[in-house]
Amino acid sequence: MGLKIIDSAKYSPERIITNDELAQTLDTSDEWISKRTGIKRRHRIGEETNAAMATRVAEALLTKTNTAPEEVDLIVVATMSPDYQTPSVAALVQGALKASRAMAFDISAACSGFVYGMSVVNQMLQSPNYHKALLIGSEALSRLLDWQDPSTAVLFGDSAAGVLVENDPASSSSLIAERLTTYGDLGEHLTAGNVAALTDSTQSYFFQMNGRKVYEFATNRVPESIQAVLQAAEIDAKDVKYFLLHQANARIIKSVAKRLELPIEKFPINIADYGNTAAASEPLLLAELMQEHKIQRGDIIVFSGFGGGLTIGTNVITF
């Protein structure tokens, strides 16, 4: 059975915060941020909610594909920044759409969330009970930031993006191979949303990150994950149209391309405009490429997310 991406959509809040704006209150500069991360600007929500962003993406997908809400069987939202512990963002989206048949739930796997979600959706669509699914990555990371901390405040942004997928037995599209790995013993190197901070003033609710450890983790383990998936799929890396990596840092992406001995042109980068949007970053990139008609049916695409957990999720699909 083939997992077919019918279409994609994206949404970003209107409010844009540039590096120069951050430099007015933080000990940093546009040159410093750009050189070390590749980020120039990021979007930030105001009174808008995570669920509102995800709903905008879902509505766009239904409109673009002429799909009625009642045709959707499954809604999965990958997020590490939900509006509530309960209800889930996906449940709020389901309610807003009035998608009465759809089962809905969130996946919390940080920056690997969208790729983990692709695996979950692929498995569930093998059941005769599910035919069409919305898979959305949506993040309101600005709410997890200490805006006085220059080591994290410059990195993250808010956005949402996603896909409408279906199980189409007649399609050549499919998820060919995957590798989902978790390194819980390294989890302390990237934390956010510590609920202990609500009652313990010695704890921090905001992002805490060992940048060097996370950088080393990504540059070493991500190429290994990609190589393992391609080997399992019996696909030569040169036959892959694009590698859509989590947009954490432009230097990480360039390092992965170098480690794999592949041209950087195969690794699109849009972090300059969005910053690190965790689970939203891969579908944001996909939506831009599809909008620009740079991906065609039959293309081989590799997705790889990595980050909090620590986690890595890599899969290869025939588009």
N, C-alpha and C positions, 0 to 999 in steps of 0.2 A: 504494500500500500504506500502511496506517495504523499509526502507532506508538501503541499503546494502553498507558497506565499502568494496570495491573490493580489495584495497591494499593501502599501505602507503609508504612514502619515506621521507628522511631527507637530509639536507645539512648544513655543518658548514664551515666557512672560515678556511684556513690552519693556519693562525696566531693565536697562543695561548698565552694568558697572564696569568702567574701564580701569586699566592699571593705573592711569594717572589719577583717577578719583580715589583709589585706594591709597595711593602714595601721599595724599593729603592728610591722612590720619595714621598711617603706618610707616615704620622705618623701612621703606622699600622704594622701588622705582619701576617704571615701565621697562627699562632696559634690563634690570635684574630679573624681573618676573619672566619676561619674554625669553631671555637667554637660557634660563634654567628649566622652564616648563613649556614654552611655546604658546602660552596663553596671553591673549591681548584684552579680552573682555569676557564677561559672563552675564547670564540673565538671572534676575532675582524676583521671586514672587513678592507681592505685597499682602493684601488681605485674601488673595486667592489661596485655595487649598490644593494639596497634592491630588486629591480626587477630582477636583475641577479640571486640572490639567489633563489627567488621564481620560476624563470624560470627553474633553475636546478632541483628543486623538481618536477615541472610539467613535464619536459622532462623525468625524471626518472619514474614517475608514468605511463606515456604513454608507455614507453618502457617495463616496467615490466608487464603491462596488455595487451600488443599488441593492444593498442587503437590508432586509427588515430586521429590527431587533429580535423578533420572534424566531428568526432563523439561526441565531447564535446559541450554541449549546454550552459553551465554556468561555469564561473570562478569567484570565490569569494576569495579575499585575506583579511585576518584579520591582521591589522597592525596599530601601533601608530607612526611609523617612516617611512613614505613614502618618496620617492625621490623627489616628487613634490606635491603641492596641487592639480595640475592637469597636466598631465594625472595621473590616479590612477595606483597603482602597478599592479592591475589586468588587466587593459587595456594594459599595457606594456607587460605583460605575454602573453595576447591574441595575440598581434601583433607578438611577438617573435615566438610563436608556429605556427602562421598562422592558428589559429583555427577560421576559417571564420564564422562559425555558432554561435559561443559562445557569449553570453552577458557577460559583465565583470564589476565588481565594487568592491570597498574596503568596509570593515567594520571597524570603529574606535571605539572599546570598550576596548582598552588597554588589560589587562591581561585576560579579559573575552571574548576577540574577537573571539577565535576559537569556543567556546561553543555557543556564540551568532550566529556565522556563521553556525554552525550545525543546529540550529533552522531555520534560514532563508532558507538554502538549502533544508531542509526537507520540508518546506512549498512550496517552488517553484517547487520541484519535484513532487508535487501532481498534477501539471498542465500537460496536455498532450503535452505541448510545450517543456518540459524539461525532459530528461531521464538520462543523465550523467553529472556530475558536478565535477570540481576540487575545493576543499576547502583547502586553504593553510594559515598557520600562518607564517609570515615572518617579522623579526625585525632587524633593524640596529640601535640598541639603543646606541651604542658607540658614535654616532653623537649627542646624546642628553645629553652627560655627561660632567660635569666639572671635568676634570681629576686631578684637585687639591683638590677636595672635597672628603675626605675619607669616608664620610657617604653615598655616592652614587656611587662613582667610582668603588668600590669593588663589587658591586651587580650585574651589568647587563652585558649581552653578546649578540652577534649577531649570529643568526641562522635562518633556515627556515625548515619547515616540513609540510606535508599535506597528504590528502587522495583523492582518486578517489572514488566517490560514485555514486550509481545508484538507480533508483526506480525499484525494482524488485518485482512485485506482487506475484511471486511464492516463494519468499524467506521468511524465518521466521525471518530474521533480521528486526529490526525496532527501531525507537526512541519512547520509551514507554511513557516517561513523562519528563517534563522540568520545571524549574523555573528560570526566568530571572528577576533580580531586579536591580534597579538603585537608588543610594543615592546621588543625585546631591548636596544636602546640605552639604555633606562631601567632595565634590570634591577638595576643597582647600588643603586637606591634602596630595595630590599627584598630582603634575603638571609637565609638560614638554613641550617644544616646544612653549613657550609663544611668539606669533608673535609680541606682543607689544614691546618686547625687541629690535626689529629691528629698532624702532624709539625712544624708551624711555630707556635711559641708567640706569634708576633706576630699571628696570625690569630684570629678569633673564630668559634666553632662556633655561637653562639647568634644569635637574631634581631638583625639590624641594620636599622634603618628610618629613612628620612628622612620623618618624618610629614607635614611640610608638602608635600613633593613628591608623596607618594602621595595626600594629600587633594585637591590641585589636579588631579592626574591623574584621579581618580575623578569629581569633581564636574563636570569639563569633558567628559571622553571618554565616560563612561557614558551621559549623555543623548543624545549623538550616535549611539552604538551602538544605543540603543533606537529612536530616530527612524528610523534607517536600516532596521532590521528591520521595523518597522511599515509603512514605505513599500514595502518589497519584498513584504510580505504583503498590501498594499492593505487594511490594517486601520486604522480610526480608533482612536486611543488611548482614547477614551471608551467603546469597545466591549470593552475588556480588563477582565476581572473583577478580576484581581490582577497586580501586578508583584512578583515574588518576587526581591528583590535580595540579593546577598551581604551578610551582616550584619557589616560591618566597623566601622561607626560610625553611630549613629543620626542624627548631624548630616549625614553624607553622603547617607543615604537621604532625609531631609527636603529637602536641597538639590536632589537629582535630581527629586523630585516638584515642587518649585517651578519648576525650569528647564523641566519639561515642562508646566507649568500644569495640573496634575492634583491632585485632592484626596488628601491624605495617607492617607485611608482605603483607597485602592487599593494602598497600600504597607505590608503588614503588617510589624511589627517585633517580634522576640522576643530581641533581643540582650541585654536586661536579664538574662535567665535563663541564657544560655549563653556570652556573650562572642563573640569572633571564632573560629569553628570552621572557617575556610577552606572546603575542599571539602564539608564536611558541612552548611554553613549553609543553603543553598537547600533540600536535601531535608528537613532538620529542620523548616523552616518549612512546607513542603508537607505533611509528615506531620501536623503540628499542625492545619493547616487541614482536611485530610481527616478527621481524627479528630473535629473539631468540625462536620463536615458543611457546611462553608462553600464547598466546591467541588463542582460538579455536572457531569455529562456534558454536553458542548456548550459549557462555559465556555472562554473564550479566556484563556490564561495566558502571561505573559512571564517568562522566567527571565533574570537577568543576573548573572554573576559577574565579579569584577575583583580584581586584586591582583598577586602575585608573577609576575615574568617580564620586564617587566610585561605583563599580559594582560587582555583583556576577552572574555567570551563571552556572547552574547545570543541567545536563540531564543524563538520564539513557537509555542505549540502549541494545538491544539483538544483540550481534555480529553475 
